[in-house]
Amino acid sequence: LKIGRYPFALVLTCLRESGMTAFFTRSSAANIPVNLQLCERLGLHEDTYSVSIPLGATINMAGAAITITVLTLAAVHTLGIAVDVPTAILLSVVASICACGA
C-alpha cells in the first residue's frame, strides 16, 4: 500500500464502500465484513486489521453508552429530579451493558 501526497483516491474508495454501508446499516457490527474485505483488497497486513477492526467496532459502543447516560441525566435534570452520584454511576454501568448488547 502506497499513499502519495494526496490520498484522495484512497479516501474516496473507503468512503464509497465502507462509509455507504455504515451509513445505511447504522451498525458497526454489520460493517465489519465490508471493512475486512476492503483492507484485504488494499493490501494491508492481515495481522493488523483482523484485530483492529472488530476491536474498534466494539470500543465504539462506549459512545452509545455515554449518549444514553448524558441524555437521561439531562432529561431528569429538566424534570427537576435530583440525582446523586451513585445513581449516575449505576446509570452509566447499566447503559454500558445495554450498549454492548445492542
PLY file of the C-alpha trace (Angstrom):
ply
format ascii 1.0
element vertex 102
property float x
property float y
property float z
element edge 101
property int vertex1
property int vertex2
end_header
0.00 0.00 0.00
1.47 3.27 -1.09
-0.16 6.55 -0.30
1.13 9.58 -2.13
0.98 13.18 -1.12
-2.74 13.46 -1.95
-4.57 10.31 -0.82
-7.98 11.49 -2.08
-8.49 8.41 -4.26
-7.94 6.12 -1.27
-10.25 8.18 0.94
-12.99 8.21 -1.70
-12.67 4.44 -2.20
-13.01 3.83 1.54
-15.95 6.22 1.85
-17.72 4.75 -1.15
-17.51 1.16 0.04
-17.26 1.21 3.81
-18.90 4.55 4.52
-22.00 3.87 2.46
-22.57 0.52 4.16
-22.01 2.03 7.61
-24.37 4.92 6.89
-27.25 2.83 5.59
-26.99 -0.09 8.03
-26.24 2.14 11.06
-24.41 -0.82 12.58
-20.72 -1.21 13.37
-21.08 -4.98 13.54
-22.68 -5.19 10.09
-19.85 -3.15 8.62
-17.04 -5.39 9.93
-17.02 -7.81 6.94
-17.04 -4.90 4.48
-14.08 -3.30 6.23
-12.17 -6.60 6.35
-12.65 -7.14 2.60
-11.64 -3.56 1.84
-8.45 -3.88 3.87
-7.64 -7.14 2.12
-8.08 -5.52 -1.31
-5.93 -2.55 -0.24
-3.12 -4.95 0.65
-2.89 -4.14 4.34
-1.34 -6.57 6.81
-3.96 -9.08 7.97
-2.40 -9.29 11.43
-3.22 -5.62 11.97
-6.70 -5.22 10.53
-8.08 -8.58 11.69
-7.70 -7.38 15.28
-8.19 -3.62 14.99
-11.47 -3.59 13.01
-13.52 -5.82 15.37
-11.91 -4.16 18.40
-12.74 -0.70 17.08
-16.35 -1.68 16.40
-16.68 -2.93 19.97
-14.99 0.07 21.56
-17.28 2.38 19.58
-20.22 1.05 21.63
-18.99 3.15 24.55
-20.15 6.21 22.63
-23.69 4.89 22.71
-23.45 4.32 26.45
-22.21 7.86 27.02
-25.01 9.29 24.87
-27.66 7.29 26.73
-26.27 8.43 30.08
-25.98 12.11 29.17
-29.43 12.29 27.58
-31.05 10.53 30.54
-29.36 12.81 33.06
-30.37 15.86 31.01
-34.00 14.69 30.90
-34.02 14.03 34.65
-32.50 17.46 35.32
-35.13 19.08 33.09
-37.86 17.39 35.10
-36.33 18.74 38.31
-35.42 15.36 39.80
-32.24 15.30 41.88
-29.75 12.55 41.00
-26.92 11.65 43.35
-23.52 10.40 42.20
-24.07 6.67 42.96
-27.27 6.72 40.90
-25.48 8.39 37.99
-22.71 5.78 38.18
-25.29 2.99 38.23
-26.95 4.53 35.18
-23.58 4.60 33.39
-22.92 0.93 34.16
-26.39 -0.16 33.02
-26.09 1.94 29.84
-22.69 0.36 29.08
-24.09 -3.15 29.46
-27.07 -2.27 27.28
-24.82 -0.72 24.60
-22.72 -3.90 24.40
-25.86 -5.97 23.98
-27.29 -3.78 21.25
0 1
1 2
2 3
3 4
4 5
5 6
6 7
7 8
8 9
9 10
10 11
11 12
12 13
13 14
14 15
15 16
16 17
17 18
18 19
19 20
20 21
21 22
22 23
23 24
24 25
25 26
26 27
27 28
28 29
29 30
30 31
31 32
32 33
33 34
34 35
35 36
36 37
37 38
38 39
39 40
40 41
41 42
42 43
43 44
44 45
45 46
46 47
47 48
48 49
49 50
50 51
51 52
52 53
53 54
54 55
55 56
56 57
57 58
58 59
59 60
60 61
61 62
62 63
63 64
64 65
65 66
66 67
67 68
68 69
69 70
70 71
71 72
72 73
73 74
74 75
75 76
76 77
77 78
78 79
79 80
80 81
81 82
82 83
83 84
84 85
85 86
86 87
87 88
88 89
89 90
90 91
91 92
92 93
93 94
94 95
95 96
96 97
97 98
98 99
99 100
100 101
